C-alpha cells in the first residue's frame, strides 16, 4: 500500500493523469454541446475510432501533420452527419444509431487498416506524424509545477482552451442560446422560428469535431500509431462524464479528471503486478460507481424538490 501512495503522489503520476484525461475532456466537451441540444450521441466511441485511423492515414499519404488533421476531422464529421441524418431526418432511435456507428467503426477501421498496411492490429508499418509537445516558457523552469504542467502535447493545451470556448459558445453567443433552447423545449423553440433540426445538426457536427480530436490524440499523441479498438471505451466514459457533470463544461471537466484518475491508477497497478483483470476493470468500475452516486443524488434532489 505505501508503494501505491508513493506512485500516486509523484510528479510522473500527475503528468500521466493529465495525458490520460485529455481525450476524455475533448470528447466529453463534444457530448456537452450535443446534450444541450437535446441529443445523446452514443456513437462517440465509433467517431473517435474512425478519426484516430484516418488521422494517421492522412498524415501518411499527405506527408504532414495538417493533412492528417484535416482528414481526421473530416472523417469524424462524416460519421457525425451520418448519425444526425438517420436520427434527425429519418427519425431512427439515437441508441440504435449510435450502436450502429460503433459497430461500423470497429469493422471498418480493421478493414481499411488491412487494405493499406496488410495488418489487422496496428499501423506500425507506416510512418505517422504526431502532434508536437509544447514546453511553456517560464512555467517549465518552475520546480515540480513545471514538470507537471509543461511538456504536454499540443492537443492537451488545446483541450483546456476548448473548455472555455465551449463555455463561451453555449452561454455567450446566439448559437449557444439556440442550442440550449432547442434542448430544453424544441416545440417552444420551433414556435418562435428556430430551426430545430438545423441547430441539432450543427451541435452534432461540433460534437463530432471534438470527438475527432479526442480520437486523433490517441493515435497521434498518446501513441504514435493506430491500434485496433484503441479507444477502449473512452467514448462511453466521456458520456458518463457528461452525465455526471450535468452537461456543464466545468462539471464535465472535473468529472473527466475523476475518471482519468482511475484510468491512470490502473496503469500504476500494472507496474505493481496486481492481477490484470482487476486492473483493466478499474476505469469502468469507477464509471459505474460515479453514475450510480450521481443517479442517487439526482433522485434525492428531485424528491426534495417535489415534496
ZAMI-663529 format. One record per residue (C-alpha): residue number from 0; residue in three letters; x, y, z. Coordinates in pm, 1 decimal. Layout:
<NUM 'ALA' <X Y Z>>
...
***
This chain:
<0 'UNK' <0.0 0.0 0.0>>
<1 'UNK' <277.9 257.0 77.6>>
<2 'UNK' <421.2 179.7 -266.9>>
<3 'UNK' <90.9 275.0 -431.8>>
<4 'UNK' <78.5 609.1 -248.9>>
<5 'UNK' <439.8 682.6 -339.2>>
<6 'UNK' <347.1 637.0 -705.6>>
<7 'UNK' <26.8 841.9 -681.3>>
<8 'UNK' <188.4 1139.9 -507.6>>
<9 'UNK' <463.5 1169.0 -764.1>>
<10 'UNK' <532.9 1411.8 -1045.9>>
<11 'UNK' <518.1 1129.8 -1300.9>>
<12 'UNK' <167.4 1030.0 -1194.7>>
<13 'UNK' <28.4 1382.5 -1215.7>>
<14 'UNK' <187.5 1425.8 -1556.2>>
<15 'UNK' <34.8 1095.8 -1673.1>>
<16 'UNK' <-301.6 1190.9 -1521.0>>
<17 'UNK' <-320.0 1496.9 -1746.1>>
<18 'UNK' <-220.0 1289.3 -2051.7>>
<19 'UNK' <-486.5 1028.7 -1978.9>>
<20 'UNK' <-753.5 1293.2 -1915.0>>
<21 'UNK' <-702.2 1477.8 -2244.9>>
<22 'UNK' <-911.0 1256.7 -2481.0>>
<23 'UNK' <-1187.9 1222.5 -2223.5>>
<24 'UNK' <-1205.3 1600.8 -2179.6>>
<25 'UNK' <-1216.8 1664.0 -2554.8>>
<26 'UNK' <-1489.8 1408.9 -2623.5>>
<27 'UNK' <-1689.6 1498.3 -2311.8>>
<28 'UNK' <-1698.6 1864.3 -2420.0>>
<29 'UNK' <-1843.4 1748.6 -2751.0>>
<30 'UNK' <-2101.1 1544.2 -2562.2>>
<31 'UNK' <-2195.3 1859.0 -2366.4>>
<32 'UNK' <-2280.3 2051.5 -2683.5>>
<33 'UNK' <-2480.8 1759.6 -2817.8>>
<34 'UNK' <-2660.4 1701.8 -2486.7>>
<35 'UNK' <-2751.1 2069.4 -2461.4>>
<36 'UNK' <-2925.8 2043.3 -2798.0>>
<37 'UNK' <-3135.8 1753.8 -2671.4>>
<38 'UNK' <-2948.3 1470.2 -2844.0>>
<39 'UNK' <-2745.7 1197.4 -2673.5>>
<40 'UNK' <-2481.0 1082.0 -2919.7>>
<41 'UNK' <-2394.4 721.8 -2835.6>>
<42 'UNK' <-2174.1 696.1 -3143.5>>
<43 'UNK' <-1881.1 883.9 -2989.1>>
<44 'UNK' <-1675.9 568.5 -2948.0>>
<45 'UNK' <-1700.6 492.1 -3318.9>>
<46 'UNK' <-1639.5 853.7 -3416.4>>
<47 'UNK' <-1317.6 857.3 -3214.3>>
<48 'UNK' <-1200.6 531.9 -3368.9>>
<49 'UNK' <-1264.0 647.4 -3725.9>>
<50 'UNK' <-1082.4 978.0 -3667.7>>
<51 'UNK' <-791.5 800.2 -3498.8>>
<52 'UNK' <-731.0 585.1 -3807.2>>
<53 'UNK' <-794.8 843.1 -4076.6>>
<54 'UNK' <-579.8 1099.3 -3898.7>>
<55 'UNK' <-288.3 857.1 -3921.3>>
<56 'UNK' <-363.1 772.4 -4284.5>>
<57 'UNK' <-399.1 1139.5 -4377.1>>
<58 'UNK' <-62.3 1224.5 -4224.9>>
<59 'UNK' <97.8 926.5 -4401.0>>
<60 'UNK' <-36.9 990.1 -4750.3>>
<61 'UNK' <-24.8 1370.5 -4715.1>>
<62 'UNK' <324.7 1353.6 -4565.2>>
<63 'UNK' <242.6 1607.1 -4298.7>>
<64 'UNK' <50.2 1680.3 -3982.6>>
<65 'UNK' <-200.5 1917.4 -4144.2>>
<66 'UNK' <-338.8 1660.7 -4395.5>>
<67 'UNK' <-377.5 1415.9 -4106.9>>
<68 'UNK' <-564.1 1675.1 -3900.5>>
<69 'UNK' <-794.3 1766.9 -4188.2>>
<70 'UNK' <-873.3 1408.0 -4285.1>>
<71 'UNK' <-926.7 1307.0 -3922.5>>
<72 'UNK' <-1171.5 1591.3 -3859.4>>
<73 'UNK' <-1343.5 1533.4 -4195.0>>
<74 'UNK' <-1394.0 1163.6 -4121.3>>
<75 'UNK' <-1537.3 1244.5 -3777.2>>
<76 'UNK' <-1775.7 1498.8 -3933.0>>
<77 'UNK' <-1892.7 1246.7 -4194.8>>
<78 'UNK' <-1968.8 989.5 -3925.1>>
<79 'UNK' <-2147.1 1250.7 -3710.8>>
<80 'UNK' <-2355.3 1377.1 -4002.0>>
<81 'UNK' <-2446.8 1018.3 -4083.3>>
<82 'UNK' <-2568.9 975.2 -3726.3>>
<83 'UNK' <-2757.3 1307.0 -3744.5>>
<84 'UNK' <-2921.7 1217.7 -4076.4>>
<85 'UNK' <-3057.4 886.8 -3955.1>>
<86 'UNK' <-3165.0 1022.0 -3617.2>>
<87 'UNK' <-3299.9 1366.0 -3708.9>>
<88 'UNK' <-3423.6 1320.0 -4065.5>>
<89 'UNK' <-3519.6 953.5 -4077.6>>
<90 'UNK' <-3629.1 960.6 -3708.9>>
<91 'UNK' <-3432.6 649.6 -3612.7>>
<92 'UNK' <-3369.7 583.0 -3244.8>>
<93 'UNK' <-3048.6 752.1 -3126.1>>
<94 'UNK' <-2941.7 447.1 -2925.4>>
<95 'UNK' <-2967.4 223.3 -3229.8>>
<96 'UNK' <-2792.5 482.5 -3448.1>>
<97 'UNK' <-2508.1 515.8 -3202.0>>
<98 'UNK' <-2473.0 138.8 -3168.3>>
<99 'UNK' <-2466.0 104.8 -3547.0>>
<100 'UNK' <-2193.8 372.2 -3574.6>>
<101 'UNK' <-1980.7 199.4 -3312.6>>
<102 'UNK' <-2022.4 -141.3 -3476.5>>
<103 'UNK' <-1947.1 1.8 -3821.5>>
<104 'UNK' <-1635.3 178.8 -3695.5>>
<105 'UNK' <-1497.5 -132.7 -3527.1>>
<106 'UNK' <-1517.8 -331.0 -3850.4>>
<107 'UNK' <-1439.6 -53.1 -4098.3>>
<108 'UNK' <-1117.1 53.8 -3927.3>>
<109 'UNK' <-979.8 -301.6 -3933.9>>
<110 'UNK' <-1082.6 -343.3 -4298.4>>
<111 'UNK' <-922.1 -14.8 -4408.9>>
<112 'UNK' <-613.2 -80.4 -4197.8>>
<113 'UNK' <-561.0 -419.0 -4361.9>>
<114 'UNK' <-612.6 -273.0 -4710.3>>
<115 'UNK' <-349.0 -4.1 -4652.8>>
<116 'UNK' <-90.5 -182.4 -4437.4>>
<117 'UNK' <-167.5 -553.0 -4474.4>>
<118 'UNK' <-201.1 -572.3 -4094.8>>
<119 'UNK' <-513.0 -605.0 -3880.2>>
<120 'UNK' <-365.0 -494.8 -3549.0>>
<121 'UNK' <-168.2 -170.6 -3580.5>>
<122 'UNK' <-41.0 85.2 -3829.3>>
<123 'UNK' <321.2 38.9 -3715.6>>
<124 'UNK' <434.1 -40.9 -4069.7>>
<125 'UNK' <354.5 311.4 -4197.3>>
<126 'UNK' <501.9 643.1 -4086.1>>
<127 'UNK' <259.8 860.6 -3892.9>>
<128 'UNK' <316.5 1220.2 -3790.5>>
<129 'UNK' <249.1 1317.9 -3429.8>>
<130 'UNK' <127.0 1639.2 -3271.6>>
<131 'UNK' <419.0 1821.6 -3106.1>>
<132 'UNK' <487.1 1857.6 -2737.3>>
<133 'UNK' <490.5 2212.1 -2602.9>>
<134 'UNK' <723.0 2348.0 -2336.1>>
<135 'UNK' <569.4 2658.2 -2182.2>>
<136 'UNK' <822.2 2940.3 -2124.6>>
<137 'UNK' <881.7 3038.5 -1759.5>>
<138 'UNK' <643.7 2765.8 -1635.7>>
<139 'UNK' <881.8 2491.4 -1747.4>>
<140 'UNK' <1152.6 2631.1 -1517.4>>
<141 'UNK' <937.5 2618.5 -1202.7>>
<142 'UNK' <1027.4 2314.2 -990.3>>
<143 'UNK' <762.0 2039.8 -968.5>>
<144 'UNK' <484.8 2256.5 -1115.7>>
<145 'UNK' <675.8 2295.0 -1441.0>>
<146 'UNK' <739.2 1920.4 -1456.8>>
<147 'UNK' <366.9 1853.7 -1418.6>>
<148 'UNK' <211.8 2124.7 -1637.7>>
<149 'UNK' <473.8 2182.3 -1906.9>>
<150 'UNK' <585.0 1949.5 -2183.8>>
<151 'UNK' <242.7 1812.0 -2271.6>>
<152 'UNK' <110.6 1754.2 -2619.5>>
<153 'UNK' <-36.5 2043.2 -2816.5>>
<154 'UNK' <-383.2 1880.8 -2803.9>>
<155 'UNK' <-371.1 1877.5 -2423.6>>
<156 'UNK' <-341.2 2254.7 -2410.6>>
<157 'UNK' <-598.9 2282.1 -2687.2>>
<158 'UNK' <-841.0 2083.1 -2468.7>>
<159 'UNK' <-805.6 2345.2 -2193.3>>
<160 'UNK' <-865.2 2625.8 -2443.1>>
<161 'UNK' <-1168.4 2444.3 -2585.0>>
<162 'UNK' <-1317.6 2419.6 -2236.2>>
<163 'UNK' <-1350.7 2799.9 -2231.4>>
<164 'UNK' <-1450.7 2810.5 -2598.6>>
<165 'UNK' <-1740.9 2572.5 -2533.3>>
<166 'UNK' <-1846.3 2774.4 -2228.5>>
<167 'UNK' <-1840.9 3093.7 -2433.6>>
<168 'UNK' <-2027.3 2926.5 -2720.8>>
<169 'UNK' <-2307.5 2791.6 -2503.4>>
<170 'UNK' <-2362.1 3087.8 -2270.8>>
<171 'UNK' <-2242.9 3397.5 -2457.9>>
<172 'UNK' <-2342.6 3352.3 -2823.4>>
<173 'UNK' <-2673.9 3348.7 -3012.6>>
<174 'UNK' <-2593.8 2999.7 -3143.0>>
<175 'UNK' <-2541.2 2876.3 -2787.6>>
<176 'UNK' <-2871.6 3026.2 -2680.6>>
<177 'UNK' <-3044.7 2846.3 -2966.5>>
<178 'UNK' <-2874.7 2517.4 -2883.7>>
<179 'UNK' <-2989.8 2541.0 -2521.9>>
<180 'UNK' <-3341.3 2649.1 -2622.8>>
<181 'UNK' <-3374.6 2356.9 -2862.2>>
<182 'UNK' <-3254.7 2117.3 -2594.8>>
<183 'UNK' <-3485.1 2247.7 -2323.9>>
<184 'UNK' <-3804.5 2276.3 -2528.0>>
<185 'UNK' <-3785.4 2205.2 -2902.0>>
<186 'UNK' <-4154.1 2282.0 -2961.2>>
<187 'UNK' <-4129.8 2625.5 -2799.7>>
<188 'UNK' <-3808.6 2695.5 -2991.7>>
<189 'UNK' <-3973.9 2595.4 -3317.7>>
<190 'UNK' <-4274.3 2815.6 -3244.8>>
<191 'UNK' <-4051.5 3125.2 -3242.3>>
<192 'UNK' <-3880.5 3035.0 -3568.7>>
<193 'UNK' <-3570.4 2847.1 -3451.2>>
<194 'UNK' <-3490.4 2563.6 -3699.5>>
<195 'UNK' <-3463.8 2273.6 -3454.3>>
<196 'UNK' <-3324.1 2014.6 -3694.8>>
<197 'UNK' <-3061.9 2252.5 -3833.7>>
<198 'UNK' <-2943.7 2357.3 -3485.8>>
<199 'UNK' <-2914.4 1994.5 -3380.7>>
<200 'UNK' <-2718.3 1916.0 -3697.1>>
<201 'UNK' <-2476.0 2193.1 -3601.2>>
<202 'UNK' <-2448.6 2068.1 -3241.9>>
<203 'UNK' <-2382.6 1710.6 -3355.8>>
<204 'UNK' <-2119.3 1836.9 -3601.1>>
<205 'UNK' <-1940.1 2029.7 -3325.2>>
<206 'UNK' <-1958.5 1719.2 -3109.0>>
<207 'UNK' <-1812.6 1511.7 -3392.4>>
<208 'UNK' <-1520.7 1750.5 -3444.1>>
<209 'UNK' <-1431.1 1739.0 -3074.2>>
<210 'UNK' <-1463.0 1359.8 -3070.0>>
<211 'UNK' <-1236.2 1351.4 -3375.0>>
<212 'UNK' <-972.6 1549.3 -3185.5>>
<213 'UNK' <-1000.6 1301.8 -2899.1>>
<214 'UNK' <-954.3 1010.9 -3137.1>>
<215 'UNK' <-655.3 1165.9 -3310.1>>
<216 'UNK' <-495.3 1237.6 -2973.7>>
<217 'UNK' <-488.9 864.2 -2906.8>>
<218 'UNK' <-319.2 769.5 -3235.4>>
<219 'UNK' <-106.2 1079.6 -3298.2>>
<220 'UNK' <-7.4 1196.9 -2949.8>>
<221 'UNK' <-74.3 944.5 -2671.5>>
<222 'UNK' <65.2 673.0 -2900.6>>
<223 'UNK' <248.9 720.3 -3232.0>>
<224 'UNK' <38.4 455.9 -3409.8>>
<225 'UNK' <-319.9 345.2 -3461.9>>
<226 'UNK' <-413.8 22.9 -3283.9>>
<227 'UNK' <-727.7 -182.2 -3328.2>>
<228 'UNK' <-1006.6 -75.5 -3087.6>>
<229 'UNK' <-765.1 166.1 -2920.6>>
<230 'UNK' <-1044.5 389.1 -2787.2>>
<231 'UNK' <-1112.8 118.0 -2526.4>>
<232 'UNK' <-1443.6 260.0 -2406.5>>
<233 'UNK' <-1329.9 621.9 -2372.9>>
<234 'UNK' <-1629.8 739.6 -2575.5>>
<235 'UNK' <-1867.0 585.6 -2321.4>>
<236 'UNK' <-1660.0 716.2 -2030.2>>
<237 'UNK' <-1689.5 1063.7 -2185.3>>
<238 'UNK' <-2067.4 1025.0 -2197.4>>
<239 'UNK' <-2060.7 925.9 -1831.4>>
<240 'UNK' <-1850.4 1236.5 -1752.9>>
<241 'UNK' <-2107.8 1447.8 -1936.2>>
<242 'UNK' <-2389.0 1293.8 -1731.8>>
<243 'UNK' <-2207.0 1335.8 -1401.2>>
<244 'UNK' <-2115.5 1692.9 -1487.0>>
<245 'UNK' <-2480.8 1764.0 -1572.6>>
<246 'UNK' <-2378.9 1886.6 -1918.7>>
<247 'UNK' <-2199.2 2184.3 -1765.3>>
<248 'UNK' <-1849.1 2235.7 -1910.6>>
<249 'UNK' <-1680.3 2290.4 -1572.3>>
<250 'UNK' <-1863.8 1999.3 -1409.6>>
<251 'UNK' <-1780.6 1778.4 -1705.5>>
<252 'UNK' <-1414.3 1881.8 -1687.6>>
<253 'UNK' <-1396.9 1780.1 -1320.8>>
<254 'UNK' <-1579.5 1452.2 -1389.9>>
<255 'UNK' <-1338.0 1373.9 -1673.0>>
<256 'UNK' <-1047.1 1425.9 -1434.8>>
<257 'UNK' <-1205.3 1186.7 -1183.8>>
<258 'UNK' <-1245.2 910.5 -1442.2>>
<259 'UNK' <-897.1 976.7 -1578.5>>
<260 'UNK' <-755.1 939.7 -1227.0>>
<261 'UNK' <-877.9 581.2 -1207.6>>
<262 'UNK' <-756.7 514.5 -1559.7>>
<263 'UNK' <-412.3 640.3 -1461.8>>
<264 'UNK' <-428.1 442.9 -1138.0>>
<265 'UNK' <-486.1 126.5 -1338.1>>
<266 'UNK' <-157.8 191.9 -1520.0>>
<267 'UNK' <25.0 213.6 -1187.9>>
<268 'UNK' <-130.3 -107.3 -1058.4>>
<269 'UNK' <1.0 -288.8 -1365.1>>
<270 'UNK' <353.2 -190.1 -1261.7>>
<271 'UNK' <288.7 -328.0 -911.2>>
<272 'UNK' <190.2 -667.6 -1056.1>>
<273 'UNK' <-173.6 -655.0 -944.0>>
<274 'UNK' <-385.2 -909.9 -1139.3>>
<275 'UNK' <-450.8 -778.3 -1490.7>>
<276 'UNK' <-826.3 -845.4 -1477.0>>
<277 'UNK' <-865.4 -626.1 -1168.5>>
<278 'UNK' <-656.3 -350.2 -1321.8>>
<279 'UNK' <-847.3 -347.8 -1651.2>>
<280 'UNK' <-1186.1 -317.9 -1482.6>>
<281 'UNK' <-1097.2 -14.6 -1268.9>>
<282 'UNK' <-1183.0 271.8 -1510.5>>
<283 'UNK' <-1517.0 111.2 -1596.7>>
<284 'UNK' <-1598.9 23.1 -1235.9>>
<285 'UNK' <-1527.4 385.7 -1143.9>>
<286 'UNK' <-1759.9 497.5 -1424.5>>
<287 'UNK' <-2042.7 276.1 -1300.0>>
<288 'UNK' <-1986.4 385.9 -939.0>>
<289 'UNK' <-1980.3 752.3 -1038.0>>
<290 'UNK' <-2301.9 726.1 -1237.0>>
<291 'UNK' <-2469.5 535.5 -952.3>>
<292 'UNK' <-2377.5 804.5 -698.8>>
<293 'UNK' <-2490.6 1075.0 -941.1>>
<294 'UNK' <-2824.0 898.5 -1003.7>>
<295 'UNK' <-2892.6 856.4 -630.1>>
<296 'UNK' <-2806.7 1221.4 -564.4>>
<297 'UNK' <-3027.1 1335.6 -853.3>>
<298 'UNK' <-3318.4 1119.9 -735.2>>
<299 'UNK' <-3295.2 1265.7 -384.0>>
<300 'UNK' <-3277.8 1619.0 -525.1>>
<301 'UNK' <-3590.2 1564.5 -734.3>>
<302 'UNK' <-3768.6 1408.4 -438.1>>
<303 'UNK' <-3691.3 1710.4 -217.8>>
<304 'UNK' <-3797.6 1943.7 -497.8>>
<305 'UNK' <-4141.9 1781.8 -535.2>>
<306 'UNK' <-4202.2 1736.0 -160.1>>
***
